[in-house]
Amino acid sequence: MVLIDHQPFQFANLNSHEPTVIVNNVIGLAKTAAEFLQRLGTRQQDRDLPATQETIVAQVTAITKWGMAPKPTSLDSLQHPVLVANGDTDLMVPSINSVELARKLPHSQLSIFPDAGHGAIFQYHSAFLDQTLRFLQN
């Protein structure tokens, strides 16, 4: 299911067992989201188990604890290369956050995918894979 939303972020029915992608109402975005969902069914072996309610609660708990933890005052001490990737219409992690993160990391490379939301690396999987391999080789 692809939920196209032009309002502030809304959650889908979390009780549904159908894979869901929530996207902004952007031309091209719904198409790449639908293509991603179609690719999900191609892998027949070693598939991830469906998320349980326990898994969802654990993830929300971890995100909440992370959000409440003290933040470093500076990222200057991180000297290893970092690839920062995001979509230009991400509702969950606004693109400006990725821009700021890349700006604060001394050896970062920023990639913002056009017409892409929170699942940008899945929507542009081939481009992201190529970019990641080049990044890791350097």
N, CA, C and O atoms as CSV, one atom per row, in Angstrom:
chain,resi,resn,atom,element,x,y,z
A,1,MET,N,N,0.854,-1.157,0.000
A,1,MET,CA,C,0.000,0.000,0.000
A,1,MET,C,C,0.904,1.225,0.000
A,1,MET,O,O,1.879,1.285,0.749
A,2,VAL,N,N,0.581,2.193,-0.835
A,2,VAL,CA,C,1.280,3.464,-0.860
A,2,VAL,C,C,0.292,4.525,-0.408
A,2,VAL,O,O,-0.747,4.715,-1.040
A,3,LEU,N,N,0.606,5.213,0.673
A,3,LEU,CA,C,-0.242,6.292,1.164
A,3,LEU,C,C,0.352,7.609,0.702
A,3,LEU,O,O,1.467,7.960,1.090
A,4,ILE,N,N,-0.377,8.334,-0.115
A,4,ILE,CA,C,0.096,9.625,-0.586
A,4,ILE,C,C,-0.525,10.686,0.287
A,4,ILE,O,O,-1.745,10.754,0.437
A,5,ASP,N,N,0.327,11.515,0.864
A,5,ASP,CA,C,-0.114,12.474,1.861
A,5,ASP,C,C,0.410,13.853,1.516
A,5,ASP,O,O,1.600,14.008,1.242
A,6,HIS,N,N,-0.444,14.850,1.525
A,6,HIS,CA,C,0.002,16.220,1.334
A,6,HIS,C,C,-0.220,17.042,2.593
A,6,HIS,O,O,-0.068,18.264,2.587
A,7,GLN,N,N,-0.578,16.367,3.657
A,7,GLN,CA,C,-0.772,16.992,4.962
A,7,GLN,C,C,0.422,16.641,5.840
A,7,GLN,O,O,1.292,15.885,5.408
A,8,PRO,N,N,0.488,17.171,7.066
A,8,PRO,CA,C,1.557,16.740,7.977
A,8,PRO,C,C,1.555,15.232,8.141
A,8,PRO,O,O,0.528,14.584,7.939
A,9,PHE,N,N,2.686,14.677,8.502
A,9,PHE,CA,C,2.877,13.235,8.598
A,9,PHE,C,C,1.774,12.560,9.406
A,9,PHE,O,O,1.393,13.040,10.474
A,10,GLN,N,N,1.268,11.454,8.893
A,10,GLN,CA,C,0.247,10.663,9.581
A,10,GLN,C,C,0.703,9.217,9.594
A,10,GLN,O,O,1.394,8.775,8.676
A,11,PHE,N,N,0.325,8.474,10.625
A,11,PHE,CA,C,0.675,7.068,10.686
A,11,PHE,C,C,-0.394,6.235,10.001
A,11,PHE,O,O,-1.585,6.542,10.057
A,12,ALA,N,N,0.059,5.184,9.361
A,12,ALA,CA,C,-0.848,4.233,8.744
A,12,ALA,C,C,-1.362,3.280,9.821
A,12,ALA,O,O,-0.959,3.370,10.981
A,13,ASN,N,N,-2.240,2.383,9.438
A,13,ASN,CA,C,-2.754,1.372,10.346
A,13,ASN,C,C,-1.616,0.407,10.682
A,13,ASN,O,O,-1.244,-0.414,9.844
A,14,LEU,N,N,-1.065,0.489,11.873
A,14,LEU,CA,C,0.068,-0.346,12.253
A,14,LEU,C,C,-0.332,-1.800,12.465
A,14,LEU,O,O,0.535,-2.667,12.579
A,15,ASN,N,N,-1.628,-2.079,12.520
A,15,ASN,CA,C,-2.074,-3.458,12.675
A,15,ASN,C,C,-2.138,-4.186,11.342
A,15,ASN,O,O,-2.293,-5.407,11.314
A,16,SER,N,N,-2.024,-3.467,10.252
A,16,SER,CA,C,-2.074,-4.073,8.928
A,16,SER,C,C,-0.807,-4.880,8.687
A,16,SER,O,O,0.277,-4.469,9.102
A,17,HIS,N,N,-0.932,-6.020,8.021
A,17,HIS,CA,C,0.227,-6.841,7.683
A,17,HIS,C,C,0.718,-6.524,6.280
A,17,HIS,O,O,1.665,-7.143,5.795
A,18,GLU,N,N,0.078,-5.562,5.628
A,18,GLU,CA,C,0.474,-5.174,4.285
A,18,GLU,C,C,1.619,-4.171,4.372
A,18,GLU,O,O,1.532,-3.206,5.131
A,19,PRO,N,N,2.717,-4.388,3.589
A,19,PRO,CA,C,3.801,-3.400,3.595
A,19,PRO,C,C,3.259,-2.035,3.203
A,19,PRO,O,O,2.441,-1.919,2.290
A,20,THR,N,N,3.718,-1.007,3.895
A,20,THR,CA,C,3.198,0.338,3.670
A,20,THR,C,C,4.339,1.318,3.490
A,20,THR,O,O,5.333,1.272,4.214
A,21,VAL,N,N,4.191,2.196,2.528
A,21,VAL,CA,C,5.124,3.296,2.341
A,21,VAL,C,C,4.299,4.568,2.409
A,21,VAL,O,O,3.290,4.693,1.715
A,22,ILE,N,N,4.719,5.510,3.237
A,22,ILE,CA,C,4.020,6.785,3.364
A,22,ILE,C,C,4.857,7.832,2.636
A,22,ILE,O,O,6.035,8.018,2.942
A,23,VAL,N,N,4.252,8.502,1.688
A,23,VAL,CA,C,4.997,9.464,0.878
A,23,VAL,C,C,4.258,10.787,0.824
A,23,VAL,O,O,3.054,10.859,1.072
A,24,ASN,N,N,5.000,11.826,0.496
A,24,ASN,CA,C,4.399,13.122,0.213
A,24,ASN,C,C,3.740,13.065,-1.156
A,24,ASN,O,O,4.021,12.166,-1.949
A,25,ASN,N,N,2.880,14.005,-1.427
A,25,ASN,CA,C,2.222,14.075,-2.720
A,25,ASN,C,C,3.155,14.772,-3.713
A,25,ASN,O,O,2.975,15.948,-4.029
A,26,VAL,N,N,4.147,14.035,-4.194
A,26,VAL,CA,C,5.151,14.562,-5.104
A,26,VAL,C,C,5.147,13.712,-6.360
A,26,VAL,O,O,5.131,12.483,-6.284
A,27,ILE,N,N,5.163,14.361,-7.517
A,27,ILE,CA,C,5.182,13.628,-8.779
A,27,ILE,C,C,6.401,12.727,-8.804
A,27,ILE,O,O,7.510,13.171,-8.507
A,28,GLY,N,N,6.208,11.474,-9.154
A,28,GLY,CA,C,7.305,10.521,-9.241
A,28,GLY,C,C,7.550,9.754,-7.968
A,28,GLY,O,O,8.059,8.634,-8.006
A,29,LEU,N,N,7.200,10.331,-6.847
A,29,LEU,CA,C,7.468,9.676,-5.575
A,29,LEU,C,C,6.599,8.439,-5.390
A,29,LEU,O,O,7.091,7.398,-4.954
A,30,ALA,N,N,5.339,8.538,-5.708
A,30,ALA,CA,C,4.450,7.386,-5.568
A,30,ALA,C,C,4.895,6.251,-6.476
A,30,ALA,O,O,4.779,5.081,-6.110
A,31,LYS,N,N,5.403,6.584,-7.656
A,31,LYS,CA,C,5.873,5.560,-8.593
A,31,LYS,C,C,7.069,4.806,-8.015
A,31,LYS,O,O,7.093,3.575,-8.043
A,32,THR,N,N,8.062,5.529,-7.491
A,32,THR,CA,C,9.232,4.846,-6.946
A,32,THR,C,C,8.882,4.078,-5.674
A,32,THR,O,O,9.472,3.032,-5.404
A,33,ALA,N,N,7.930,4.585,-4.892
A,33,ALA,CA,C,7.490,3.858,-3.698
A,33,ALA,C,C,6.798,2.557,-4.093
A,33,ALA,O,O,7.028,1.518,-3.473
A,34,ALA,N,N,5.954,2.609,-5.119
A,34,ALA,CA,C,5.266,1.402,-5.592
A,34,ALA,C,C,6.270,0.392,-6.156
A,34,ALA,O,O,6.117,-0.814,-5.960
A,35,GLU,N,N,7.288,0.884,-6.851
A,35,GLU,CA,C,8.324,-0.007,-7.378
A,35,GLU,C,C,9.083,-0.688,-6.247
A,35,GLU,O,O,9.420,-1.868,-6.342
A,36,PHE,N,N,9.353,0.060,-5.170
A,36,PHE,CA,C,10.022,-0.527,-4.007
A,36,PHE,C,C,9.180,-1.653,-3.416
A,36,PHE,O,O,9.694,-2.733,-3.127
A,37,LEU,N,N,7.889,-1.399,-3.239
A,37,LEU,CA,C,7.016,-2.436,-2.679
A,37,LEU,C,C,6.968,-3.660,-3.580
A,37,LEU,O,O,6.891,-4.788,-3.093
A,38,GLN,N,N,7.012,-3.447,-4.878
A,38,GLN,CA,C,7.013,-4.574,-5.810
A,38,GLN,C,C,8.306,-5.383,-5.673
A,38,GLN,O,O,8.275,-6.612,-5.745
A,39,ARG,N,N,9.447,-4.701,-5.474
A,39,ARG,CA,C,10.723,-5.403,-5.297
A,39,ARG,C,C,10.748,-6.220,-4.012
A,39,ARG,O,O,11.463,-7.219,-3.933
A,40,LEU,N,N,9.984,-5.815,-3.010
A,40,LEU,CA,C,9.983,-6.556,-1.741
A,40,LEU,C,C,9.619,-8.021,-1.934
A,40,LEU,O,O,10.122,-8.890,-1.222
A,41,GLY,N,N,8.750,-8.291,-2.890
A,41,GLY,CA,C,8.299,-9.657,-3.107
A,41,GLY,C,C,9.236,-10.508,-3.932
A,41,GLY,O,O,9.004,-11.710,-4.063
A,42,THR,N,N,10.284,-9.935,-4.495
A,42,THR,CA,C,11.149,-10.714,-5.378
A,42,THR,C,C,12.087,-11.637,-4.617
A,42,THR,O,O,12.465,-12.689,-5.133
A,43,ARG,N,N,12.460,-11.272,-3.429
A,43,ARG,CA,C,13.363,-12.108,-2.630
A,43,ARG,C,C,12.543,-13.191,-1.950
A,43,ARG,O,O,11.643,-12.898,-1.163
A,44,GLN,N,N,12.855,-14.437,-2.255
A,44,GLN,CA,C,12.084,-15.548,-1.719
A,44,GLN,C,C,12.781,-16.293,-0.587
A,44,GLN,O,O,12.123,-16.981,0.194
A,45,GLN,N,N,14.097,-16.168,-0.487
A,45,GLN,CA,C,14.845,-16.874,0.551
A,45,GLN,C,C,15.448,-15.869,1.520
A,45,GLN,O,O,15.716,-14.722,1.160
A,46,ASP,N,N,15.657,-16.317,2.756
A,46,ASP,CA,C,16.291,-15.485,3.791
A,46,ASP,C,C,15.576,-14.162,4.001
A,46,ASP,O,O,16.212,-13.133,4.225
A,47,ARG,N,N,14.264,-14.191,3.929
A,47,ARG,CA,C,13.481,-12.971,4.126
A,47,ARG,C,C,13.388,-12.649,5.613
A,47,ARG,O,O,13.393,-13.547,6.455
A,48,ASP,N,N,13.303,-11.371,5.922
A,48,ASP,CA,C,13.099,-10.959,7.305
A,48,ASP,C,C,11.723,-11.396,7.773
A,48,ASP,O,O,10.771,-11.432,6.995
A,49,LEU,N,N,11.630,-11.724,9.044
A,49,LEU,CA,C,10.334,-12.066,9.617
A,49,LEU,C,C,9.494,-10.799,9.751
A,49,LEU,O,O,10.050,-9.713,9.914
A,50,PRO,N,N,8.179,-10.914,9.687
A,50,PRO,CA,C,7.340,-9.718,9.881
A,50,PRO,C,C,7.568,-9.137,11.276
A,50,PRO,O,O,7.814,-9.866,12.237
A,51,ALA,N,N,7.482,-7.828,11.364
A,51,ALA,CA,C,7.640,-7.161,12.658
A,51,ALA,C,C,6.483,-7.528,13.576
A,51,ALA,O,O,5.322,-7.520,13.165
A,52,THR,N,N,6.806,-7.846,14.806
A,52,THR,CA,C,5.781,-8.148,15.796
A,52,THR,C,C,5.456,-6.879,16.579
A,52,THR,O,O,6.177,-5.886,16.483
A,53,GLN,N,N,4.392,-6.908,17.339
A,53,GLN,CA,C,4.056,-5.767,18.195
A,53,GLN,C,C,5.180,-5.513,19.186
A,53,GLN,O,O,5.480,-4.363,19.507
A,54,GLU,N,N,5.799,-6.576,19.670
A,54,GLU,CA,C,6.923,-6.452,20.608
A,54,GLU,C,C,8.098,-5.718,19.949
A,54,GLU,O,O,8.736,-4.872,20.575
A,55,THR,N,N,8.375,-6.046,18.693
A,55,THR,CA,C,9.452,-5.391,17.955
A,55,THR,C,C,9.160,-3.912,17.765
A,55,THR,O,O,10.044,-3.075,17.945
A,56,ILE,N,N,7.937,-3.589,17.406
A,56,ILE,CA,C,7.544,-2.195,17.182
A,56,ILE,C,C,7.685,-1.399,18.474
A,56,ILE,O,O,8.215,-0.288,18.460
A,57,VAL,N,N,7.218,-1.950,19.584
A,57,VAL,CA,C,7.318,-1.271,20.877
A,57,VAL,C,C,8.789,-1.072,21.248
A,57,VAL,O,O,9.162,-0.007,21.739
A,58,ALA,N,N,9.626,-2.089,21.016
A,58,ALA,CA,C,11.053,-1.977,21.339
A,58,ALA,C,C,11.711,-0.881,20.510
A,58,ALA,O,O,12.549,-0.138,21.021
A,59,GLN,N,N,11.343,-0.774,19.241
A,59,GLN,CA,C,11.931,0.261,18.387
A,59,GLN,C,C,11.493,1.655,18.842
A,59,GLN,O,O,12.315,2.568,18.923
A,60,VAL,N,N,10.227,1.818,19.133
A,60,VAL,CA,C,9.737,3.113,19.603
A,60,VAL,C,C,10.404,3.481,20.928
A,60,VAL,O,O,10.765,4.639,21.136
A,61,THR,N,N,10.570,2.516,21.816
A,61,THR,CA,C,11.242,2.758,23.099
A,61,THR,C,C,12.683,3.197,22.875
A,61,THR,O,O,13.151,4.142,23.510
A,62,ALA,N,N,13.389,2.516,21.975
A,62,ALA,CA,C,14.786,2.863,21.697
A,62,ALA,C,C,14.893,4.265,21.095
A,62,ALA,O,O,15.782,5.031,21.467
A,63,ILE,N,N,14.006,4.602,20.181
A,63,ILE,CA,C,14.019,5.928,19.562
A,63,ILE,C,C,13.746,7.000,20.612
A,63,ILE,O,O,14.384,8.053,20.613
A,64,THR,N,N,12.800,6.732,21.499
A,64,THR,CA,C,12.462,7.689,22.559
A,64,THR,C,C,13.648,7.903,23.484
A,64,THR,O,O,13.976,9.043,23.811
A,65,LYS,N,N,14.302,6.820,23.912
A,65,LYS,CA,C,15.473,6.945,24.793
A,65,LYS,C,C,16.582,7.712,24.093
A,65,LYS,O,O,17.237,8.556,24.705
A,66,TRP,N,N,16.799,7.424,22.812
A,66,TRP,CA,C,17.829,8.137,22.058
A,66,TRP,C,C,17.503,9.628,21.997
A,66,TRP,O,O,18.390,10.466,22.155
A,67,GLY,N,N,16.249,9.954,21.770
A,67,GLY,CA,C,15.841,11.349,21.679
A,67,GLY,C,C,15.999,12.110,22.975
A,67,GLY,O,O,16.145,13.332,22.960
A,68,MET,N,N,15.973,11.414,24.093
A,68,MET,CA,C,16.074,12.061,25.404
A,68,MET,C,C,17.519,12.083,25.931
A,68,MET,O,O,17.810,12.762,26.915
A,69,ALA,N,N,18.410,11.346,25.283
A,69,ALA,CA,C,19.797,11.265,25.754
A,69,ALA,C,C,20.537,12.563,25.461
A,69,ALA,O,O,20.200,13.270,24.511
A,70,PRO,N,N,21.549,12.883,26.276
A,70,PRO,CA,C,22.353,14.085,26.002
A,70,PRO,C,C,23.032,13.972,24.643
A,70,PRO,O,O,23.500,12.900,24.257
A,71,LYS,N,N,23.080,15.075,23.932
A,71,LYS,CA,C,23.679,15.093,22.598
A,71,LYS,C,C,25.096,15.657,22.681
A,71,LYS,O,O,25.386,16.514,23.515
A,72,PRO,N,N,25.973,15.163,21.807
A,72,PRO,CA,C,27.320,15.748,21.800
A,72,PRO,C,C,27.255,17.208,21.357
A,72,PRO,O,O,26.422,17.584,20.533
A,73,THR,N,N,28.122,17.998,21.903
A,73,THR,CA,C,28.136,19.416,21.538
A,73,THR,C,C,28.832,19.633,20.203
A,73,THR,O,O,28.619,20.651,19.546
A,74,SER,N,N,29.666,18.673,19.801
A,74,SER,CA,C,30.404,18.827,18.552
A,74,SER,C,C,30.643,17.467,17.916
A,74,SER,O,O,30.804,16.462,18.608
A,75,LEU,N,N,30.665,17.451,16.602
A,75,LEU,CA,C,30.982,16.220,15.870
A,75,LEU,C,C,32.363,16.306,15.243
A,75,LEU,O,O,32.756,15.430,14.472
A,76,ASP,N,N,33.100,17.360,15.572
A,76,ASP,CA,C,34.420,17.589,14.993
A,76,ASP,C,C,35.397,16.445,15.248
A,76,ASP,O,O,36.316,16.223,14.460
A,77,SER,N,N,35.201,15.726,16.342
A,77,SER,CA,C,36.150,14.671,16.698
A,77,SER,C,C,36.000,13.421,15.835
A,77,SER,O,O,36.889,12.570,15.825
A,78,LEU,N,N,34.895,13.300,15.115
A,78,LEU,CA,C,34.714,12.144,14.222
A,78,LEU,C,C,35.524,12.376,12.961
A,78,LEU,O,O,35.183,13.230,12.143
A,79,GLN,N,N,36.585,11.621,12.808
A,79,GLN,CA,C,37.505,11.845,11.694
A,79,GLN,C,C,37.341,10.852,10.547
A,79,GLN,O,O,38.003,10.992,9.519
A,80,HIS,N,N,36.489,9.867,10.699
A,80,HIS,CA,C,36.301,8.922,9.597
A,80,HIS,C,C,35.246,9.454,8.620
A,80,HIS,O,O,34.385,10.246,9.004
A,81,PRO,N,N,35.315,9.020,7.365
A,81,PRO,CA,C,34.350,9.479,6.360
A,81,PRO,C,C,32.942,8.990,6.685
A,81,PRO,O,O,32.758,7.884,7.192
A,82,VAL,N,N,31.963,9.819,6.389
A,82,VAL,CA,C,30.560,9.490,6.636
A,82,VAL,C,C,29.749,9.858,5.394
A,82,VAL,O,O,29.857,10.970,4.878
A,83,LEU,N,N,28.946,8.921,4.926
A,83,LEU,CA,C,28.016,9.192,3.834
A,83,LEU,C,C,26.653,9.474,4.460
A,83,LEU,O,O,26.102,8.623,5.158
A,84,VAL,N,N,26.117,10.649,4.216
A,84,VAL,CA,C,24.812,11.053,4.738
A,84,VAL,C,C,23.847,11.069,3.558
A,84,VAL,O,O,24.066,11.802,2.594
A,85,ALA,N,N,22.779,10.271,3.622
A,85,ALA,CA,C,21.824,10.187,2.517
A,85,ALA,C,C,20.410,10.420,3.032
A,85,ALA,O,O,20.065,10.025,4.145
A,86,ASN,N,N,19.605,11.065,2.205
A,86,ASN,CA,C,18.224,11.358,2.577
A,86,ASN,C,C,17.438,11.688,1.316
A,86,ASN,O,O,18.012,11.893,0.247
A,87,GLY,N,N,16.130,11.737,1.457
A,87,GLY,CA,C,15.273,12.196,0.380
A,87,GLY,C,C,14.913,13.649,0.588
A,87,GLY,O,O,14.912,14.140,1.717
A,88,ASP,N,N,14.609,14.335,-0.488
A,88,ASP,CA,C,14.331,15.766,-0.358
A,88,ASP,C,C,12.943,16.070,0.190
A,88,ASP,O,O,12.627,17.228,0.462
A,89,THR,N,N,12.115,15.049,0.355
A,89,THR,CA,C,10.778,15.268,0.923
A,89,THR,C,C,10.520,14.353,2.112
A,89,THR,O,O,9.380,13.955,2.350
A,90,ASP,N,N,11.564,14.017,2.857
A,90,ASP,CA,C,11.431,13.128,4.013
A,90,ASP,C,C,10.615,13.826,5.096
A,90,ASP,O,O,10.971,14.914,5.547
A,91,LEU,N,N,9.526,13.198,5.507
A,91,LEU,CA,C,8.669,13.752,6.548
A,91,LEU,C,C,9.143,13.375,7.948
A,91,LEU,O,O,8.887,14.101,8.909
A,92,MET,N,N,9.835,12.239,8.066
A,92,MET,CA,C,10.258,11.769,9.381
A,92,MET,C,C,11.578,12.403,9.815
A,92,MET,O,O,11.741,12.765,10.981
A,93,VAL,N,N,12.509,12.535,8.890
A,93,VAL,CA,C,13.793,13.179,9.160
A,93,VAL,C,C,13.959,14.259,8.090
A,93,VAL,O,O,14.457,13.973,7.001
A,94,PRO,N,N,13.554,15.477,8.379
A,94,PRO,CA,C,13.607,16.531,7.370
A,94,PRO,C,C,15.005,16.663,6.753
A,94,PRO,O,O,16.017,16.525,7.439
A,95,SER,N,N,15.034,16.929,5.467
A,95,SER,CA,C,16.296,17.001,4.722
A,95,SER,C,C,17.282,17.993,5.330
A,95,SER,O,O,18.492,17.775,5.276
A,96,ILE,N,N,16.781,19.061,5.897
A,96,ILE,CA,C,17.677,20.049,6.497
A,96,ILE,C,C,18.484,19.439,7.631
A,96,ILE,O,O,19.605,19.875,7.892
A,97,ASN,N,N,17.932,18.434,8.311
A,97,ASN,CA,C,18.688,17.749,9.369
A,97,ASN,C,C,19.899,17.027,8.778
A,97,ASN,O,O,20.974,17.016,9.377
A,98,SER,N,N,19.722,16.430,7.611
A,98,SER,CA,C,20.838,15.746,6.946
A,98,SER,C,C,21.876,16.753,6.469
A,98,SER,O,O,23.079,16.507,6.561
A,99,VAL,N,N,21.410,17.879,5.964
A,99,VAL,CA,C,22.324,18.936,5.527
A,99,VAL,C,C,23.160,19.410,6.721
A,99,VAL,O,O,24.378,19.557,6.615
A,100,GLU,N,N,22.500,19.643,7.847
A,100,GLU,CA,C,23.207,20.103,9.048
A,100,GLU,C,C,24.170,19.044,9.572
A,100,GLU,O,O,25.281,19.370,9.991
A,101,LEU,N,N,23.755,17.788,9.552
A,101,LEU,CA,C,24.635,16.706,10.004
A,101,LEU,C,C,25.888,16.659,9.144
A,101,LEU,O,O,27.003,16.590,9.661
A,102,ALA,N,N,25.702,16.696,7.832
A,102,ALA,CA,C,26.851,16.652,6.924
A,102,ALA,C,C,27.751,17.868,7.126
A,102,ALA,O,O,28.974,17.757,7.035
A,103,ARG,N,N,27.160,19.014,7.395
A,103,ARG,CA,C,27.936,20.235,7.619
A,103,ARG,C,C,28.797,20.122,8.887
A,103,ARG,O,O,29.903,20.659,8.938
A,104,LYS,N,N,28.291,19.434,9.888
A,104,LYS,CA,C,28.995,19.331,11.169
A,104,LYS,C,C,30.023,18.196,11.206
A,104,LYS,O,O,30.879,18.165,12.091
A,105,LEU,N,N,29.942,17.277,10.262
A,105,LEU,CA,C,30.918,16.186,10.199
A,105,LEU,C,C,32.061,16.604,9.277
A,105,LEU,O,O,31.819,16.962,8.125
A,106,PRO,N,N,33.306,16.565,9.767
A,106,PRO,CA,C,34.415,17.113,8.989
A,106,PRO,C,C,34.714,16.372,7.681
A,106,PRO,O,O,35.255,16.973,6.752
A,107,HIS,N,N,34.378,15.098,7.588
A,107,HIS,CA,C,34.713,14.313,6.387
A,107,HIS,C,C,33.461,13.627,5.845
A,107,HIS,O,O,33.437,12.410,5.662
A,108,SER,N,N,32.429,14.418,5.593
A,108,SER,CA,C,31.172,13.830,5.151
A,108,SER,C,C,30.932,14.083,3.670
A,108,SER,O,O,31.490,14.996,3.061
A,109,GLN,N,N,30.086,13.240,3.128
A,109,GLN,CA,C,29.588,13.406,1.767
A,109,GLN,C,C,28.065,13.365,1.876
A,109,GLN,O,O,27.513,12.439,2.471
A,110,LEU,N,N,27.393,14.342,1.318
A,110,LEU,CA,C,25.934,14.457,1.415
A,110,LEU,C,C,25.288,14.059,0.102
A,110,LEU,O,O,25.737,14.457,-0.973
A,111,SER,N,N,24.239,13.278,0.200
A,111,SER,CA,C,23.461,12.890,-0.966
A,111,SER,C,C,21.979,13.068,-0.646
A,111,SER,O,O,21.441,12.395,0.233
A,112,ILE,N,N,21.325,13.978,-1.364
A,112,ILE,CA,C,19.886,14.186,-1.212
A,112,ILE,C,C,19.227,13.720,-2.504
A,112,ILE,O,O,19.483,14.276,-3.572
A,113,PHE,N,N,18.380,12.701,-2.407
A,113,PHE,CA,C,17.715,12.155,-3.587
A,113,PHE,C,C,16.446,12.943,-3.893
A,113,PHE,O,O,15.650,13.215,-2.994
A,114,PRO,N,N,16.256,13.311,-5.165
A,114,PRO,CA,C,15.082,14.110,-5.542
A,114,PRO,C,C,13.797,13.287,-5.516
A,114,PRO,O,O,13.813,12.083,-5.772
A,115,ASP,N,N,12.700,13.943,-5.208
A,115,ASP,CA,C,11.376,13.296,-5.201
A,115,ASP,C,C,11.389,12.021,-4.386
A,115,ASP,O,O,10.811,11.014,-4.793
A,116,ALA,N,N,12.044,12.057,-3.234
A,116,ALA,CA,C,12.167,10.864,-2.399
A,116,ALA,C,C,11.879,11.225,-0.958
A,116,ALA,O,O,12.204,12.320,-0.498
A,117,GLY,N,N,11.264,10.289,-0.249
A,117,GLY,CA,C,10.937,10.487,1.148
A,117,GLY,C,C,11.905,9.746,2.054
A,117,GLY,O,O,13.097,9.648,1.762
A,118,HIS,N,N,11.380,9.226,3.156
A,118,HIS,CA,C,12.192,8.575,4.178
A,118,HIS,C,C,12.866,7.308,3.635
A,118,HIS,O,O,13.918,6.903,4.130
A,119,GLY,N,N,12.272,6.699,2.643
A,119,GLY,CA,C,12.839,5.483,2.048
A,119,GLY,C,C,13.652,5.762,0.801
A,119,GLY,O,O,13.685,4.939,-0.114
A,120,ALA,N,N,14.307,6.907,0.750
A,120,ALA,CA,C,15.048,7.316,-0.454
A,120,ALA,C,C,16.033,6.255,-0.926
A,120,ALA,O,O,16.154,6.016,-2.128
A,121,ILE,N,N,16.736,5.617,0.002
A,121,ILE,CA,C,17.740,4.633,-0.408
A,121,ILE,C,C,17.100,3.378,-0.989
A,121,ILE,O,O,17.760,2.617,-1.697
A,122,PHE,N,N,15.828,3.156,-0.698
A,122,PHE,CA,C,15.106,2.028,-1.288
A,122,PHE,C,C,14.444,2.444,-2.599
A,122,PHE,O,O,14.352,1.652,-3.537
A,123,GLN,N,N,13.994,3.674,-2.652
A,123,GLN,CA,C,13.374,4.179,-3.875
A,123,GLN,C,C,14.410,4.328,-4.989
A,123,GLN,O,O,14.108,4.078,-6.156
A,124,TYR,N,N,15.614,4.729,-4.636
A,124,TYR,CA,C,16.712,4.895,-5.592
A,124,TYR,C,C,17.813,3.893,-5.264
A,124,TYR,O,O,18.982,4.250,-5.123
A,125,HIS,N,N,17.414,2.642,-5.149
A,125,HIS,CA,C,18.331,1.611,-4.673
A,125,HIS,C,C,19.567,1.453,-5.554
A,125,HIS,O,O,20.668,1.296,-5.027
A,126,SER,N,N,19.420,1.489,-6.861
A,126,SER,CA,C,20.576,1.312,-7.752
A,126,SER,C,C,21.549,2.481,-7.627
A,126,SER,O,O,22.757,2.281,-7.508
A,127,ALA,N,N,21.019,3.691,-7.654
A,127,ALA,CA,C,21.876,4.876,-7.526
A,127,ALA,C,C,22.565,4.892,-6.167
A,127,ALA,O,O,23.750,5.213,-6.073
A,128,PHE,N,N,21.821,4.543,-5.108
A,128,PHE,CA,C,22.410,4.530,-3.774
A,128,PHE,C,C,23.493,3.464,-3.658
A,128,PHE,O,O,24.539,3.704,-3.056
A,129,LEU,N,N,23.249,2.295,-4.229
A,129,LEU,CA,C,24.251,1.226,-4.188
A,129,LEU,C,C,25.521,1.660,-4.910
A,129,LEU,O,O,26.620,1.480,-4.386
A,130,ASP,N,N,25.385,2.228,-6.104
A,130,ASP,CA,C,26.558,2.710,-6.848
A,130,ASP,C,C,27.315,3.765,-6.037
A,130,ASP,O,O,28.540,3.719,-5.928
A,131,GLN,N,N,26.574,4.704,-5.478
A,131,GLN,CA,C,27.188,5.775,-4.702
A,131,GLN,C,C,27.896,5.214,-3.464
A,131,GLN,O,O,29.006,5.636,-3.140
A,132,THR,N,N,27.266,4.279,-2.786
A,132,THR,CA,C,27.844,3.685,-1.579
A,132,THR,C,C,29.115,2.909,-1.901
A,132,THR,O,O,30.104,3.006,-1.175
A,133,LEU,N,N,29.092,2.145,-2.979
A,133,LEU,CA,C,30.291,1.393,-3.358
A,133,LEU,C,C,31.446,2.329,-3.698
A,133,LEU,O,O,32.584,2.071,-3.305
A,134,ARG,N,N,31.169,3.417,-4.425
A,134,ARG,CA,C,32.219,4.410,-4.726
A,134,ARG,C,C,32.729,5.048,-3.431
A,134,ARG,O,O,33.932,5.250,-3.266
A,135,PHE,N,N,31.818,5.360,-2.523
A,135,PHE,CA,C,32.200,5.966,-1.246
A,135,PHE,C,C,33.112,5.023,-0.461
A,135,PHE,O,O,34.121,5.462,0.092
A,136,LEU,N,N,32.775,3.755,-0.406
A,136,LEU,CA,C,33.562,2.779,0.356
A,136,LEU,C,C,34.913,2.486,-0.296
A,136,LEU,O,O,35.876,2.142,0.389
A,137,GLN,N,N,34.978,2.623,-1.604
A,137,GLN,CA,C,36.251,2.383,-2.296
A,137,GLN,C,C,37.250,3.518,-2.090
A,137,GLN,O,O,38.458,3.304,-2.192
A,138,ASN,N,N,36.766,4.703,-1.807
A,138,ASN,CA,C,37.661,5.857,-1.635
A,138,ASN,C,C,38.160,5.903,-0.252
A,138,ASN,O,O,38.929,6.799,0.098
